[in-house]
């Protein structure tokens, strides 16, 4: 994972939270944790404990990271979809699959609600402004509209 992050963000150092806790000096700009989940549809969760940028930009950064990871690893990637759903419920997610964002409902899923066998359900494709990240992990203001 560290080598993948270095390829995506060559200007930044990265380490796991486990290794960061052992460091005596300053931590690198990217610190992350990888956890196994009980969800069949998303069995691995990558959580970023530190990532460059302002905290108020965290949702935009998470969307850009999900898109980049899905492309880089050739997998589906899921991120928070709050504010993009059909109502104000907290159960909306965005799944990146084959380069396309999909609005999904994660209510009663194993991933978020611990419901055994519960899957995140795709509602429909979605179009919205998606930021990009530069080699230093900073948001690029020219956004692509998908």
Secondary structure, 3 states (H helix, E strand, C coil): CHHHHHHHCCCCCEEEHHHHCCCCCCCCCEEEEEEECCCCCCCEEEEEEECCCCHHHHHHHHHHHHHHHHHHHCCCEEEECCCCCCCCCCCEEEEEECCEEEEEECCCCHHHHCCCCCCCEEEEECCCEEEEECCCCCEEEEEEEC
